[in-house]
Amino acid sequence: MGDPPAQPFHLTARDHGVLATKDEDYVLLTWDHIKEVIASADYEGLTRQPSQLRAYMAWSSQVREEYGSTTNFLLQKRLRWTPLTSVDEDPALRFAMKNPVPFAARSDYRILLNDWPYGNEPGITHICVWLKTPLPVDSVKGALTAEGTAMVNAFIKNEIEQPLKVEDQDKVLWFKNYTSLQSIRTIDHVHVLIRGLDLSKIDKILEKP
């Protein structure tokens, strides 16, 4: 198989363990397991299948060669946002925005399908909500504050669960990685997992190309 690609982002101890296994030995992440991980905030427990992780590492390396960074790729090809600050010089990018309050203006965030989801069992769709306006986090781990959590909860209810008609049905989970675990740290984003819905239904809330 040869040597693995160079590491283009932080790999956790569990990632290294995954890389040492085969797909057939990998246990897919169930909904209940994901709920436990989110409840315990042990986000390193959300891993990719070995083949997915290797492919993601190779893709990330290729993107860095072509665009300079995965952040540049994301900005140019997926978000289509132009930062006010340099990607190379400022660890926290700034953007022109309509409202400094997170989620207050529709043009200040984008809901996109995650191109590289975790090793979830079939029927679970992984999307990301990307924000121009940073959510409030603490200064220790970069974890959401109570205010930030309330903002995301309200957004999930009003902009995802209600449009998809899945309120109180245990079909939507969300989390925000600690800053130290994010593979793209310069643009704030929230992970959202939806189960039991066809992509054709979820498409109604996704950003259109």
KOLMARKOL-279340 format. One record per residue (C-alpha): residue number from 1; chain; residue in three letters; y, x, z. Coordinates in steps of 0.001 Angstrom, whole numbers, plus 524288, in hexadecimal, padded with zeros to 5 digits. Example, Ala and Ser with C-alpha at 12.3 -4.5 7.8 and 13.67 -1.06 7.14 Angstrom:
<rec i="1" ch="A" aa="ALA" v="7EE6C" u="8300C" w="81E78"/>
<rec i="2" ch="A" aa="SER" v="7FBDC" u="83566" w="81BE4"/>
This chain:
<rec i="1" ch="A" aa="MET" v="80000" u="80000" w="80000"/>
<rec i="2" ch="A" aa="GLY" v="80904" u="80B97" w="8020A"/>
<rec i="3" ch="A" aa="ASP" v="813E3" u="80D8D" w="80BB2"/>
<rec i="4" ch="A" aa="PRO" v="81C0E" u="8019F" w="80F7B"/>
<rec i="5" ch="A" aa="PRO" v="829F9" u="800C4" w="80A6B"/>
<rec i="6" ch="A" aa="ALA" v="834C2" u="806DB" w="81273"/>
<rec i="7" ch="A" aa="GLN" v="839A1" u="7FDFC" w="81D33"/>
<rec i="8" ch="A" aa="PRO" v="8462A" u="7F772" w="8183E"/>
<rec i="9" ch="A" aa="PHE" v="8483D" u="7EFC8" w="824D5"/>
<rec i="10" ch="A" aa="HIS" v="843F4" u="7EF8A" w="83304"/>
<rec i="11" ch="A" aa="LEU" v="83553" u="7ED8A" w="834BF"/>
<rec i="12" ch="A" aa="THR" v="83095" u="7E897" w="841D6"/>
<rec i="13" ch="A" aa="ALA" v="82445" u="7ED3F" w="848A1"/>
<rec i="14" ch="A" aa="ARG" v="81DC9" u="7E0AF" w="8442B"/>
<rec i="15" ch="A" aa="ASP" v="821EB" u="7E351" w="83629"/>
<rec i="16" ch="A" aa="HIS" v="81B2C" u="7F075" w="836DD"/>
<rec i="17" ch="A" aa="GLY" v="80F26" u="7E998" w="83C0F"/>
<rec i="18" ch="A" aa="VAL" v="80F88" u="7DFF3" w="830C0"/>
<rec i="19" ch="A" aa="LEU" v="81083" u="7EAFB" w="826DD"/>
<rec i="20" ch="A" aa="ALA" v="803FD" u="7F0A7" w="82C60"/>
<rec i="21" ch="A" aa="THR" v="7FC62" u="7E41B" w="8297B"/>
<rec i="22" ch="A" aa="LYS" v="7F7F9" u="7DC64" w="81D8F"/>
<rec i="23" ch="A" aa="ASP" v="7FC4B" u="7CEDB" w="81978"/>
<rec i="24" ch="A" aa="GLU" v="7EEF6" u="7C935" w="81C70"/>
<rec i="25" ch="A" aa="ASP" v="7F03E" u="7CDEF" w="82A7F"/>
<rec i="26" ch="A" aa="TYR" v="7FDDB" u="7C86A" w="82C56"/>
<rec i="27" ch="A" aa="VAL" v="7FEE8" u="7BBB4" w="8341A"/>
<rec i="28" ch="A" aa="LEU" v="808E1" u="7B2A2" w="82DDF"/>
<rec i="29" ch="A" aa="LEU" v="813B9" u="7ADD8" w="836C7"/>
<rec i="30" ch="A" aa="THR" v="8118B" u="79FE0" w="83B09"/>
<rec i="31" ch="A" aa="TRP" v="81C5C" u="79665" w="83E81"/>
<rec i="32" ch="A" aa="ASP" v="818A3" u="796C4" w="84CDF"/>
<rec i="33" ch="A" aa="HIS" v="8189C" u="7A59B" w="84CF2"/>
<rec i="34" ch="A" aa="ILE" v="82604" u="7A5FE" w="846A2"/>
<rec i="35" ch="A" aa="LYS" v="82AF6" u="79C81" w="850FA"/>
<rec i="36" ch="A" aa="GLU" v="825BD" u="7A564" w="85BB2"/>
<rec i="37" ch="A" aa="VAL" v="82C24" u="7B152" w="8559A"/>
<rec i="38" ch="A" aa="ILE" v="83946" u="7AA84" w="85496"/>
<rec i="39" ch="A" aa="ALA" v="83848" u="7A509" w="86265"/>
<rec i="40" ch="A" aa="SER" v="83599" u="7B29E" w="867CA"/>
<rec i="41" ch="A" aa="ALA" v="83FA1" u="7B902" w="85EAF"/>
<rec i="42" ch="A" aa="ASP" v="8351B" u="7C2FE" w="85B3F"/>
<rec i="43" ch="A" aa="TYR" v="83930" u="7C340" w="84CFE"/>
<rec i="44" ch="A" aa="GLU" v="8315A" u="7CF7D" w="84A11"/>
<rec i="45" ch="A" aa="GLY" v="825B4" u="7C63F" w="84A66"/>
<rec i="46" ch="A" aa="LEU" v="82A0B" u="7C0A2" w="83D5A"/>
<rec i="47" ch="A" aa="THR" v="8239E" u="7C9B8" w="833A7"/>
<rec i="48" ch="A" aa="ARG" v="8203B" u="7C9BC" w="82539"/>
<rec i="49" ch="A" aa="GLN" v="812D9" u="7CB0F" w="81F3B"/>
<rec i="50" ch="A" aa="PRO" v="80F78" u="7D941" w="81C38"/>
<rec i="51" ch="A" aa="SER" v="8110E" u="7D76A" w="80D82"/>
<rec i="52" ch="A" aa="GLN" v="81DCB" u="7CFE7" w="80FA0"/>
<rec i="53" ch="A" aa="LEU" v="82344" u="7DA81" w="81861"/>
<rec i="54" ch="A" aa="ARG" v="81FAE" u="7E55E" w="80EEB"/>
<rec i="55" ch="A" aa="ALA" v="8259D" u="7DDC9" w="8039F"/>
<rec i="56" ch="A" aa="TYR" v="831F1" u="7DB42" w="80B85"/>
<rec i="57" ch="A" aa="MET" v="83342" u="7E9A5" w="80EC8"/>
<rec i="58" ch="A" aa="ALA" v="83181" u="7ED76" w="80084"/>
<rec i="59" ch="A" aa="TRP" v="83B2F" u="7E303" w="7FC14"/>
<rec i="60" ch="A" aa="SER" v="84524" u="7E754" w="80639"/>
<rec i="61" ch="A" aa="SER" v="8441A" u="7F574" w="801BB"/>
<rec i="62" ch="A" aa="GLN" v="845E2" u="7F17F" w="7F386"/>
<rec i="63" ch="A" aa="VAL" v="8518D" u="7E8F0" w="7F6CC"/>
<rec i="64" ch="A" aa="ARG" v="857E6" u="7F406" w="7FE71"/>
<rec i="65" ch="A" aa="GLU" v="85681" u="7FCE5" w="7F2A3"/>
<rec i="66" ch="A" aa="GLU" v="85C69" u="7F2E9" w="7E963"/>
<rec i="67" ch="A" aa="TYR" v="866D7" u="7EC8A" w="7F1F9"/>
<rec i="68" ch="A" aa="GLY" v="86905" u="7F67D" w="7FCAC"/>
<rec i="69" ch="A" aa="SER" v="8640A" u="7ED68" w="8075A"/>
<rec i="70" ch="A" aa="THR" v="85D23" u="7E07C" w="80964"/>
<rec i="71" ch="A" aa="THR" v="86A23" u="7DB4E" w="80E59"/>
<rec i="72" ch="A" aa="ASN" v="87082" u="7DE4B" w="80146"/>
<rec i="73" ch="A" aa="PHE" v="8656F" u="7D75F" w="7FA3C"/>
<rec i="74" ch="A" aa="LEU" v="866A6" u="7CB8D" w="802FE"/>
<rec i="75" ch="A" aa="LEU" v="87556" u="7CAC9" w="8012A"/>
<rec i="76" ch="A" aa="GLN" v="874EE" u="7CC6A" w="7F26A"/>
<rec i="77" ch="A" aa="LYS" v="868C2" u="7C4D5" w="7EEA0"/>
<rec i="78" ch="A" aa="ARG" v="86626" u="7BACD" w="7F92F"/>
<rec i="79" ch="A" aa="LEU" v="87265" u="7B7B2" w="800E8"/>
<rec i="80" ch="A" aa="ARG" v="87C70" u="7BB5C" w="7F68C"/>
<rec i="81" ch="A" aa="TRP" v="8865A" u="7BEA2" w="80117"/>
<rec i="82" ch="A" aa="THR" v="89044" u="7C989" w="80020"/>
<rec i="83" ch="A" aa="PRO" v="892F5" u="7CFF3" w="80D4C"/>
<rec i="84" ch="A" aa="LEU" v="8A096" u="7D3A3" w="81192"/>
<rec i="85" ch="A" aa="THR" v="89B39" u="7DFF2" w="817C8"/>
<rec i="86" ch="A" aa="SER" v="892B1" u="7EADC" w="81270"/>
<rec i="87" ch="A" aa="VAL" v="8840A" u="7E922" w="81388"/>
<rec i="88" ch="A" aa="ASP" v="882C8" u="7F7A9" w="81666"/>
<rec i="89" ch="A" aa="GLU" v="88DBD" u="7F90C" w="82046"/>
<rec i="90" ch="A" aa="ASP" v="88D65" u="7EC9B" w="82883"/>
<rec i="91" ch="A" aa="PRO" v="880D3" u="7E8C4" w="82FB0"/>
<rec i="92" ch="A" aa="ALA" v="885B9" u="7DABA" w="830A2"/>
<rec i="93" ch="A" aa="LEU" v="88AB9" u="7D5B8" w="823A3"/>
<rec i="94" ch="A" aa="ARG" v="89687" u="7CCCC" w="822F3"/>
<rec i="95" ch="A" aa="PHE" v="898A3" u="7C222" w="818DF"/>
<rec i="96" ch="A" aa="ALA" v="8A376" u="7B900" w="814D5"/>
<rec i="97" ch="A" aa="MET" v="8A00D" u="7ABFF" w="81B33"/>
<rec i="98" ch="A" aa="LYS" v="8A526" u="79E36" w="81C0C"/>
<rec i="99" ch="A" aa="ASN" v="8A273" u="79C85" w="82A8B"/>
<rec i="100" ch="A" aa="PRO" v="89FAB" u="7A6F5" w="834EA"/>
<rec i="101" ch="A" aa="VAL" v="896B7" u="79D94" w="83C3F"/>
<rec i="102" ch="A" aa="PRO" v="88876" u="79F87" w="8382A"/>
<rec i="103" ch="A" aa="PHE" v="88317" u="7946B" w="82FA8"/>
<rec i="104" ch="A" aa="ALA" v="8903C" u="78D58" w="82F8A"/>
<rec i="105" ch="A" aa="ALA" v="8927B" u="78F42" w="820D6"/>
<rec i="106" ch="A" aa="ARG" v="88787" u="78D7B" w="816F6"/>
<rec i="107" ch="A" aa="SER" v="88C82" u="79899" w="80E75"/>
<rec i="108" ch="A" aa="ASP" v="88B46" u="7A220" w="819E8"/>
<rec i="109" ch="A" aa="TYR" v="87C68" u="7A1E2" w="81A5C"/>
<rec i="110" ch="A" aa="ARG" v="870E0" u="7A152" w="81116"/>
<rec i="111" ch="A" aa="ILE" v="86329" u="79BF0" w="81302"/>
<rec i="112" ch="A" aa="LEU" v="8594C" u="7A3CF" w="80B31"/>
<rec i="113" ch="A" aa="LEU" v="84AA3" u="7A49B" w="80A08"/>
<rec i="114" ch="A" aa="ASN" v="845A1" u="7B104" w="81081"/>
<rec i="115" ch="A" aa="ASP" v="83FF9" u="7B99A" w="805BD"/>
<rec i="116" ch="A" aa="TRP" v="837C0" u="7C128" w="80F85"/>
<rec i="117" ch="A" aa="PRO" v="83264" u="7B79D" w="819B2"/>
<rec i="118" ch="A" aa="TYR" v="82991" u="7BB0C" w="82504"/>
<rec i="119" ch="A" aa="GLY" v="81ADE" u="7B9AC" w="82459"/>
<rec i="120" ch="A" aa="ASN" v="81B29" u="7AB30" w="8273B"/>
<rec i="121" ch="A" aa="GLU" v="80FF3" u="7A1D1" w="82537"/>
<rec i="122" ch="A" aa="PRO" v="8111F" u="798FE" w="81927"/>
<rec i="123" ch="A" aa="GLY" v="81AC8" u="78DC0" w="81A20"/>
<rec i="124" ch="A" aa="ILE" v="82594" u="79557" w="82109"/>
<rec i="125" ch="A" aa="THR" v="831FE" u="7982D" w="81948"/>
<rec i="126" ch="A" aa="HIS" v="83B2B" u="7A2F9" w="81DAB"/>
<rec i="127" ch="A" aa="ILE" v="849A6" u="7A1F4" w="81A94"/>
<rec i="128" ch="A" aa="CYS" v="85589" u="7A981" w="81F41"/>
<rec i="129" ch="A" aa="VAL" v="8634A" u="7A4DD" w="8221C"/>
<rec i="130" ch="A" aa="TRP" v="86D1F" u="7AFA7" w="81F16"/>
<rec i="131" ch="A" aa="LEU" v="87AA6" u="7AF0F" w="82519"/>
<rec i="132" ch="A" aa="LYS" v="887C1" u="7B508" w="82206"/>
<rec i="133" ch="A" aa="THR" v="88BC6" u="7B1D0" w="82FF6"/>
<rec i="134" ch="A" aa="PRO" v="8845F" u="7B977" w="83A7A"/>
<rec i="135" ch="A" aa="LEU" v="87DB1" u="7B1DC" w="8453C"/>
<rec i="136" ch="A" aa="PRO" v="880D3" u="7B5BB" w="8534F"/>
<rec i="137" ch="A" aa="VAL" v="876CB" u="7BF35" w="858F8"/>
<rec i="138" ch="A" aa="ASP" v="875D4" u="7C70A" w="8656F"/>
<rec i="139" ch="A" aa="SER" v="878D4" u="7D584" w="86630"/>
<rec i="140" ch="A" aa="VAL" v="86B73" u="7D982" w="86B63"/>
<rec i="141" ch="A" aa="LYS" v="86161" u="7D5D8" w="86105"/>
<rec i="142" ch="A" aa="GLY" v="869E1" u="7CE9C" w="85776"/>
<rec i="143" ch="A" aa="ALA" v="86366" u="7C1D6" w="85B7C"/>
<rec i="144" ch="A" aa="LEU" v="86A25" u="7B4C5" w="85986"/>
<rec i="145" ch="A" aa="THR" v="87297" u="7B024" w="864B9"/>
<rec i="146" ch="A" aa="ALA" v="87173" u="7A239" w="869F2"/>
<rec i="147" ch="A" aa="GLU" v="87D0C" u="79EA2" w="8615A"/>
<rec i="148" ch="A" aa="GLY" v="8768F" u="7A478" w="8555F"/>
<rec i="149" ch="A" aa="THR" v="869C2" u="79D82" w="85840"/>
<rec i="150" ch="A" aa="ALA" v="870D2" u="7907E" w="8595B"/>
<rec i="151" ch="A" aa="MET" v="87782" u="792E4" w="84C38"/>
<rec i="152" ch="A" aa="VAL" v="86A9F" u="7958A" w="8456C"/>
<rec i="153" ch="A" aa="ASN" v="863C8" u="789FF" w="84BE6"/>
<rec i="154" ch="A" aa="ALA" v="86E6B" u="780D8" w="84720"/>
<rec i="155" ch="A" aa="PHE" v="86DBE" u="78694" w="83973"/>
<rec i="156" ch="A" aa="ILE" v="85EEA" u="78555" w="838CF"/>
<rec i="157" ch="A" aa="LYS" v="85F91" u="77731" w="83D07"/>
<rec i="158" ch="A" aa="ASN" v="86AC1" u="77305" w="83422"/>
<rec i="159" ch="A" aa="GLU" v="86886" u="77B2F" w="827F2"/>
<rec i="160" ch="A" aa="ILE" v="859CE" u="77D14" w="8278A"/>
<rec i="161" ch="A" aa="GLU" v="8523D" u="77341" w="82F9D"/>
<rec i="162" ch="A" aa="GLN" v="85A70" u="76757" w="82C54"/>
<rec i="163" ch="A" aa="PRO" v="85B2C" u="769B9" w="81D99"/>
<rec i="164" ch="A" aa="LEU" v="84C79" u="76C42" w="81D6B"/>
<rec i="165" ch="A" aa="LYS" v="84A08" u="76077" w="82650"/>
<rec i="166" ch="A" aa="VAL" v="841B9" u="76828" w="82FF6"/>
<rec i="167" ch="A" aa="GLU" v="84932" u="7665E" w="83CAE"/>
<rec i="168" ch="A" aa="ASP" v="84079" u="76739" w="848BB"/>
<rec i="169" ch="A" aa="GLN" v="8344D" u="769C3" w="8408B"/>
<rec i="170" ch="A" aa="ASP" v="8317C" u="777EF" w="8444B"/>
<rec i="171" ch="A" aa="LYS" v="83341" u="77C49" w="8363B"/>
<rec i="172" ch="A" aa="VAL" v="83E89" u="785E0" w="837A9"/>
<rec i="173" ch="A" aa="LEU" v="83F81" u="79282" w="83F78"/>
<rec i="174" ch="A" aa="TRP" v="84A4C" u="79C85" w="83F69"/>
<rec i="175" ch="A" aa="PHE" v="84D99" u="7A9A6" w="84530"/>
<rec i="176" ch="A" aa="LYS" v="8576F" u="7B48D" w="843BC"/>
<rec i="177" ch="A" aa="ASN" v="8523B" u="7C259" w="844D2"/>
<rec i="178" ch="A" aa="TYR" v="85846" u="7CB91" w="84E80"/>
<rec i="179" ch="A" aa="THR" v="86176" u="7D49F" w="84752"/>
<rec i="180" ch="A" aa="SER" v="85836" u="7E012" w="84978"/>
<rec i="181" ch="A" aa="LEU" v="84D2C" u="7D918" w="8422D"/>
<rec i="182" ch="A" aa="GLN" v="854E1" u="7D49D" w="8364B"/>
<rec i="183" ch="A" aa="SER" v="8519D" u="7DB41" w="82973"/>
<rec i="184" ch="A" aa="ILE" v="85F0E" u="7D714" w="82475"/>
<rec i="185" ch="A" aa="ARG" v="86881" u="7D87F" w="82FC4"/>
<rec i="186" ch="A" aa="THR" v="875AD" u="7D7A4" w="82910"/>
<rec i="187" ch="A" aa="ILE" v="874F4" u="7C92A" w="82570"/>
<rec i="188" ch="A" aa="ASP" v="871E6" u="7BF11" w="82FCB"/>
<rec i="189" ch="A" aa="HIS" v="86629" u="7B66D" w="82D03"/>
<rec i="190" ch="A" aa="VAL" v="85D1D" u="7ACBB" w="83381"/>
<rec i="191" ch="A" aa="HIS" v="84EBB" u="7AAFA" w="8301D"/>
<rec i="192" ch="A" aa="VAL" v="849DC" u="79D03" w="82E72"/>
<rec i="193" ch="A" aa="LEU" v="83BA2" u="7990D" w="82D08"/>
<rec i="194" ch="A" aa="ILE" v="837CC" u="78BB2" w="827E2"/>
<rec i="195" ch="A" aa="ARG" v="829FD" u="78675" w="827A0"/>
<rec i="196" ch="A" aa="GLY" v="82330" u="77B82" w="82078"/>
<rec i="197" ch="A" aa="LEU" v="82D6A" u="77944" w="815EF"/>
<rec i="198" ch="A" aa="ASP" v="82C27" u="77C46" w="80777"/>
<rec i="199" ch="A" aa="LEU" v="835EC" u="785E2" w="80229"/>
<rec i="200" ch="A" aa="SER" v="83ADC" u="77B28" w="7F932"/>
<rec i="201" ch="A" aa="LYS" v="83FC4" u="773FA" w="80547"/>
<rec i="202" ch="A" aa="ILE" v="8452B" u="78006" w="80BF3"/>
<rec i="203" ch="A" aa="ASP" v="84C4A" u="7838A" w="7FF6C"/>
<rec i="204" ch="A" aa="LYS" v="85694" u="7792C" w="80254"/>
<rec i="205" ch="A" aa="ILE" v="85C5E" u="781AB" w="80D1F"/>
<rec i="206" ch="A" aa="LEU" v="85B1B" u="78EC5" w="80627"/>
<rec i="207" ch="A" aa="GLU" v="86615" u="795CC" w="7FF42"/>
<rec i="208" ch="A" aa="LYS" v="8656E" u="793CD" w="7F099"/>
<rec i="209" ch="A" aa="PRO" v="86634" u="79FD3" w="7E7C0"/>
